[in-house]
Amino acid sequence: MLVLHEPKLDELAFRQRLLADEATMTYNEAYGGTIAFPEERWKNWHQR
């Protein structure tokens, strides 16, 4: 069974680490690799 979890705002550090990890983001090398996700963007991203 699949259970979806909507992260709380204070849990977005995990997403930040994933996007900054070169090994995780190898699929995105053609488009720049890792992606910056600074804390000041969390609230806007989370609201959407």
C-alpha positions in Angstrom: 0.0 0.0 0.0 1.3 3.5 -0.9 0.8 6.2 1.7 1.5 9.8 0.7 3.0 12.2 3.2 2.6 15.9 2.7 5.7 17.4 4.3 5.4 20.1 6.9 7.4 23.3 6.3 10.0 22.3 8.9 10.6 19.0 7.1 11.8 20.6 3.8 15.5 20.3 4.9 15.3 16.7 3.6 14.2 18.0 0.1 17.0 20.6 0.3 19.6 17.8 0.9 18.2 15.6 -1.9 18.4 18.4 -4.4 21.9 19.4 -3.4 23.2 15.8 -3.6 25.3 15.2 -6.7 24.6 11.4 -6.8 20.9 11.9 -6.5 20.8 14.6 -9.1 22.9 12.8 -11.8 19.7 12.5 -13.9 19.6 16.3 -14.1 23.2 16.8 -15.3 22.1 18.0 -18.7 20.1 20.8 -17.0 22.7 21.9 -14.5 22.9 19.0 -12.0 22.1 20.0 -8.4 19.3 22.5 -7.6 19.6 25.2 -5.0 16.6 25.2 -2.6 17.4 27.8 0.0 15.3 28.1 3.1 13.8 31.5 1.9 12.1 29.6 -1.0 10.5 26.9 1.3 7.4 28.7 2.3 6.4 29.7 -1.3 7.1 26.2 -2.6 5.2 24.6 0.3 2.1 26.8 -0.2 1.9 25.7 -3.9 
